[in-house]
């Protein structure tokens, strides 16, 4: 009986590890897709690129990457009417944040520093690239 219990315990541990690897791989796919979409968006020019949005990347030394991405999802959601491809970025950010943490995206964003939508998207692109490198 104790041998079968040990085998069962080992099997469950392997399943748990495999599930974690699958979640990391899945998030990696969403990160890469978001980076690709942002590259495409940044290469196009639209009239609302200069629109002011909250700069969640300014002075963010205290929060985690996932908290930052959660706040970024809020800013992206508020900007959906500007760029249609932002919907893909928004959905990817929601997936990354909710699968990686217990945060409920989109997160509240306090009013503060603002930046142009174009600069915000560049900051988001750099942040996603950094997070992707850290998760490899």
Backbone as JSON, one array per atom type, in Angstrom:
{
  "sequence": "XXXXXXXXXXXXXXXXXXXXXXXXXXXXXXXXXXXXXXXXXXXXXXXXXXXXXXXXXXXXXXXXXXXXXXXXXXXXXXXXXXXXXXXXXXXXXXXXXXXXXXXXXXXXXXXXXXXXXXXXXXXXXXXXXXXXXXXX",
  "N": [[0.82, -1.2, 0.0], [1.94, 1.27, 0.79], [3.84, 1.64, -1.21], [2.31, 2.03, -3.54], [1.08, 4.4, -2.82], [3.29, 6.12, -2.75], [4.03, 6.08, -5.44], [1.74, 7.2, -6.56], [1.82, 9.75, -5.38], [4.22, 10.72, -6.49], [3.47, 10.73, -9.19], [1.4, 12.66, -9.16], [2.91, 14.9, -8.45], [4.51, 15.17, -10.73], [2.56, 15.75, -12.62], [1.71, 18.24, -11.67], [4.01, 19.79, -12.07], [4.2, 19.64, -14.85], [1.87, 21.0, -15.57], [2.48, 23.58, -14.7], [4.62, 24.2, -16.4], [3.27, 24.18, -18.82], [1.56, 26.37, -18.44], [3.43, 28.46, -18.28], [4.55, 28.28, -20.83], [2.28, 28.84, -22.36], [1.74, 31.5, -21.56], [4.06, 32.62, -22.54], [3.65, 32.44, -25.28], [1.52, 34.24, -25.59], [2.83, 36.57, -24.78], [4.79, 36.83, -26.81], [3.14, 37.14, -29.05], [1.87, 39.54, -28.4], [4.06, 41.27, -28.42], [4.72, 41.14, -31.12], [2.35, 42.19, -32.28], [2.41, 44.78, -31.18], [4.71, 45.75, -32.4], [3.81, 45.95, -35.05], [1.74, 47.84, -34.71], [3.18, 50.06, -33.8], [4.57, 50.69, -36.08], [2.79, 51.9, -37.71], [1.01, 54.93, -38.41], [-1.37, 56.84, -36.78], [-4.1, 59.13, -36.23], [-4.57, 59.47, -33.5], [-2.24, 58.98, -32.12], [-0.89, 60.88, -30.65], [-2.52, 61.35, -28.54], [-3.21, 61.85, -25.09], [-2.42, 59.61, -22.48], [-2.51, 57.75, -19.39], [0.61, 57.41, -17.85], [1.76, 54.59, -16.95], [4.22, 53.53, -16.69], [6.0, 55.35, -15.69], [8.1, 56.03, -13.04], [7.83, 53.5, -11.76], [8.89, 51.73, -9.55], [8.13, 50.15, -7.47], [6.14, 48.19, -7.92], [5.26, 44.88, -9.19], [6.09, 43.13, -12.26], [3.77, 41.96, -13.29], [1.75, 43.44, -12.02], [2.25, 45.88, -13.2], [1.72, 45.25, -15.9], [-0.96, 44.68, -15.62], [-2.02, 47.18, -14.97], [-1.33, 48.45, -17.31], [-3.02, 47.13, -19.05], [-5.43, 48.34, -18.47], [-5.04, 50.95, -19.44], [-4.68, 50.36, -22.14], [-7.22, 49.29, -22.69], [-8.77, 51.59, -22.39], [-7.98, 52.9, -24.65], [-8.89, 51.57, -26.85], [-10.59, 52.49, -28.89], [-9.0, 53.9, -30.56], [-6.97, 52.37, -31.95], [-7.67, 49.53, -33.76], [-6.2, 47.05, -33.65], [-5.36, 47.08, -31.01], [-7.14, 45.7, -29.48], [-6.43, 43.0, -29.57], [-4.0, 43.14, -28.18], [-4.97, 43.95, -25.69], [-6.61, 41.74, -24.95], [-4.65, 39.73, -24.85], [-3.01, 40.74, -22.77], [-4.83, 40.6, -20.62], [-5.1, 37.82, -20.44], [-2.45, 37.0, -19.84], [-2.01, 38.28, -17.37], [-4.12, 37.29, -15.72], [-3.65, 34.54, -15.77], [-1.14, 34.34, -14.65], [-1.17, 35.51, -12.14], [-3.12, 36.39, -9.21], [-4.44, 38.67, -9.74], [-7.1, 40.76, -10.8], [-7.69, 41.71, -13.83], [-8.93, 44.39, -15.87], [-6.72, 46.51, -14.01], [-7.14, 49.09, -11.52], [-6.13, 52.41, -12.29], [-4.35, 55.07, -11.1], [-4.76, 58.57, -11.53], [-2.23, 60.52, -12.92], [1.04, 61.12, -14.04], [1.12, 61.79, -17.53], [1.41, 60.62, -20.9], [2.08, 60.42, -24.43], [0.03, 58.32, -26.48], [1.54, 56.88, -28.3], [4.13, 56.87, -27.1], [3.5, 55.5, -24.75], [2.83, 52.99, -25.82], [5.31, 52.26, -26.84], [6.73, 52.0, -24.43], [5.28, 49.87, -23.31], [5.89, 47.89, -25.16], [8.69, 47.6, -24.73], [8.61, 46.7, -22.07], [7.18, 44.27, -22.26], [8.99, 42.84, -23.84], [11.14, 42.65, -22.07], [9.98, 41.14, -19.98], [9.42, 38.8, -21.39], [12.02, 37.91, -21.99], [12.94, 37.4, -19.4], [11.38, 35.24, -18.72], [12.25, 33.16, -20.24]],
  "CA": [[0.0, 0.0, 0.0], [2.77, 2.46, 0.85], [4.5, 1.8, -2.5], [1.35, 2.63, -4.47], [0.9, 5.78, -2.37], [4.48, 6.85, -3.2], [3.93, 6.21, -6.89], [0.67, 8.16, -6.8], [2.32, 11.06, -4.99], [5.19, 11.12, -7.51], [2.7, 11.02, -10.4], [0.73, 13.96, -8.96], [3.94, 15.93, -8.5], [4.88, 15.34, -12.14], [1.45, 16.45, -13.28], [1.74, 19.64, -11.23], [5.12, 20.43, -12.77], [3.85, 19.75, -16.26], [0.87, 22.05, -15.67], [3.17, 24.86, -14.55], [5.37, 24.42, -17.64], [2.29, 24.51, -19.85], [1.09, 27.73, -18.19], [4.51, 29.36, -18.65], [4.62, 28.25, -22.29], [1.11, 29.54, -22.88], [1.97, 32.93, -21.34], [5.13, 33.01, -23.45], [3.03, 32.61, -26.59], [0.77, 35.5, -25.54], [3.82, 37.64, -24.74], [5.38, 36.98, -28.14], [2.11, 37.68, -29.94], [1.68, 40.95, -28.04], [5.24, 41.99, -28.91], [4.56, 41.22, -32.57], [1.27, 43.15, -32.58], [2.87, 46.13, -30.85], [5.63, 46.15, -33.46], [2.99, 46.37, -36.18], [1.03, 49.07, -34.36], [4.15, 51.15, -33.72], [5.05, 51.04, -37.41], [1.74, 52.65, -38.41], [0.72, 56.24, -37.84], [-2.79, 57.19, -36.76], [-4.31, 60.48, -35.72], [-4.63, 59.56, -32.04], [-0.95, 58.61, -31.52], [-0.46, 61.93, -29.73], [-3.5, 61.46, -27.45], [-2.61, 61.63, -23.76], [-2.87, 58.47, -21.67], [-1.78, 57.65, -18.14], [1.91, 56.76, -18.02], [1.93, 53.63, -15.86], [5.62, 53.13, -16.65], [6.78, 56.39, -15.03], [8.33, 55.86, -11.6], [7.26, 52.24, -11.28], [9.93, 50.93, -8.92], [7.6, 49.36, -6.36], [5.26, 47.11, -8.32], [5.79, 43.74, -9.95], [5.82, 43.2, -13.7], [2.36, 41.62, -13.55], [0.95, 44.61, -11.62], [2.45, 46.87, -14.25], [0.97, 44.82, -17.08], [-2.38, 44.8, -15.3], [-2.35, 48.6, -15.14], [-1.22, 48.75, -18.75], [-4.23, 46.62, -19.7], [-6.46, 49.36, -18.29], [-4.76, 52.03, -20.38], [-4.97, 49.83, -23.48], [-8.68, 49.2, -22.8], [-9.28, 52.96, -22.58], [-7.52, 53.38, -25.95], [-9.33, 50.65, -27.9], [-11.25, 53.16, -30.0], [-7.97, 54.51, -31.4], [-6.36, 51.34, -32.8], [-8.38, 48.24, -33.69], [-5.33, 45.96, -33.19], [-5.16, 47.11, -29.56], [-8.02, 44.71, -28.84], [-5.61, 41.8, -29.41], [-3.06, 43.41, -27.08], [-5.76, 43.96, -24.46], [-6.99, 40.36, -24.61], [-3.43, 39.02, -24.46], [-2.62, 41.2, -21.43], [-5.77, 40.01, -19.66], [-4.76, 36.41, -20.3], [-1.16, 36.9, -19.16], [-2.15, 38.71, -15.97], [-5.0, 36.41, -14.94], [-3.04, 33.2, -15.66], [0.11, 34.41, -13.89], [-1.38, 36.06, -10.8], [-4.5, 36.43, -8.76], [-4.97, 39.99, -10.05], [-8.27, 40.82, -11.66], [-7.47, 42.76, -14.81], [-7.97, 45.48, -15.79], [-6.48, 47.07, -12.68], [-7.36, 50.53, -11.44], [-4.96, 53.25, -12.55], [-4.49, 56.41, -10.52], [-4.38, 59.66, -12.41], [-0.88, 60.98, -12.63], [1.77, 61.53, -15.24], [0.57, 61.34, -18.8], [2.31, 60.55, -22.04], [1.34, 60.16, -25.65], [-0.29, 56.91, -26.69], [2.68, 56.3, -29.0], [5.19, 56.62, -26.11], [3.0, 54.44, -23.88], [2.95, 51.71, -26.53], [6.75, 51.92, -26.86], [7.05, 51.51, -23.08], [4.67, 48.55, -23.17], [6.68, 47.0, -26.0], [9.94, 47.32, -24.0], [8.3, 45.92, -20.86], [6.85, 42.91, -22.69], [10.23, 42.21, -24.28], [11.91, 42.32, -20.86], [9.28, 40.04, -19.3], [9.61, 37.6, -22.21], [13.4, 37.46, -21.78], [13.06, 36.86, -18.03], [10.63, 33.98, -18.62], [12.84, 32.11, -21.1]],
  "C": [[0.85, 1.26, 0.0], [3.5, 2.69, -0.47], [3.55, 2.46, -3.5], [1.07, 4.09, -4.09], [2.06, 6.64, -2.85], [4.44, 7.09, -4.7], [2.87, 7.24, -7.24], [1.13, 9.58, -6.48], [3.32, 11.59, -6.02], [4.48, 11.5, -8.81], [2.01, 12.37, -10.3], [1.73, 15.1, -9.02], [4.37, 16.21, -9.93], [3.79, 16.08, -12.91], [1.45, 17.92, -12.92], [2.85, 20.39, -11.94], [4.78, 20.63, -14.24], [2.83, 20.87, -16.47], [1.5, 23.43, -15.57], [3.93, 25.2, -15.82], [4.41, 24.81, -18.77], [1.79, 25.94, -19.69], [2.15, 28.75, -18.58], [4.63, 29.42, -20.16], [3.47, 29.02, -22.91], [1.28, 31.04, -22.72], [3.05, 33.44, -22.28], [4.58, 33.26, -24.85], [2.27, 33.93, -26.64], [1.71, 36.7, -25.49], [4.39, 37.9, -26.14], [4.38, 37.57, -29.13], [1.87, 39.15, -29.66], [2.84, 41.8, -28.54], [5.14, 42.18, -30.42], [3.5, 42.25, -32.96], [1.7, 44.58, -32.29], [3.85, 46.63, -31.9], [4.88, 46.65, -34.68], [2.3, 47.7, -35.91], [1.99, 50.26, -34.35], [4.67, 51.57, -35.09], [4.0, 51.8, -38.23], [1.5, 53.97, -37.69], [-0.78, 56.47, -37.91], [-2.95, 58.52, -36.06], [-4.27, 60.56, -34.19], [-3.33, 59.14, -31.35], [-0.49, 59.62, -30.47], [-1.44, 62.13, -28.57], [-2.83, 61.14, -26.12], [-3.28, 60.45, -23.06], [-2.03, 58.46, -20.39], [-0.49, 56.87, -18.36], [2.16, 55.84, -16.82], [3.38, 53.2, -15.71], [6.5, 54.15, -15.94], [6.89, 56.11, -13.54], [7.77, 54.59, -11.02], [8.36, 51.35, -10.71], [9.37, 49.96, -7.88], [6.78, 48.14, -6.79], [5.97, 45.98, -9.05], [5.48, 43.94, -11.43], [4.35, 42.93, -13.99], [1.43, 42.76, -13.12], [1.05, 45.7, -12.68], [1.67, 46.51, -15.51], [-0.53, 44.9, -16.85], [-2.84, 46.25, -15.46], [-2.3, 49.0, -16.61], [-2.46, 48.25, -19.49], [-5.38, 47.61, -19.59], [-6.28, 50.5, -19.29], [-5.06, 51.58, -21.81], [-6.48, 49.76, -23.69], [-9.28, 50.58, -23.08], [-8.93, 53.52, -23.96], [-8.0, 52.52, -27.11], [-9.95, 51.35, -29.1], [-10.25, 53.78, -30.98], [-7.42, 53.51, -32.43], [-7.16, 50.05, -32.68], [-7.48, 47.11, -33.22], [-5.05, 45.98, -31.69], [-6.05, 46.11, -28.84], [-7.25, 43.42, -28.61], [-4.61, 41.96, -28.27], [-3.8, 43.33, -25.75], [-6.11, 42.53, -24.03], [-5.78, 39.54, -24.17], [-2.98, 39.43, -23.06], [-3.53, 40.62, -20.36], [-5.39, 38.55, -19.39], [-3.47, 36.24, -19.51], [-1.31, 37.2, -17.67], [-2.99, 37.73, -15.17], [-4.43, 35.01, -14.79], [-1.82, 33.2, -14.75], [-0.08, 34.84, -12.44], [-2.84, 35.93, -10.4], [-5.13, 37.8, -9.01], [-6.18, 39.87, -10.97], [-8.1, 42.0, -12.61], [-8.78, 43.18, -15.44], [-7.9, 46.08, -14.38], [-6.77, 48.57, -12.67], [-6.05, 51.29, -11.62], [-5.23, 54.63, -11.98], [-4.07, 57.45, -11.53], [-3.0, 60.16, -11.98], [-0.22, 61.48, -13.89], [1.07, 61.0, -16.48], [1.66, 61.35, -19.85], [1.47, 60.33, -23.27], [1.07, 58.66, -25.77], [0.89, 56.21, -27.36], [3.81, 55.96, -28.01], [4.77, 55.52, -25.13], [3.19, 53.08, -24.54], [4.42, 51.29, -26.67], [7.19, 51.36, -25.51], [6.49, 50.12, -22.84], [5.46, 47.52, -23.97], [7.98, 46.61, -25.3], [9.69, 46.44, -22.79], [7.98, 44.47, -21.23], [8.1, 42.16, -23.16], [11.08, 41.78, -23.07], [11.29, 41.14, -20.13], [9.48, 38.73, -20.07], [11.02, 37.04, -22.02], [13.57, 36.82, -20.4], [12.38, 35.51, -17.9], [11.19, 32.88, -19.52], [13.65, 31.13, -20.3]]
}
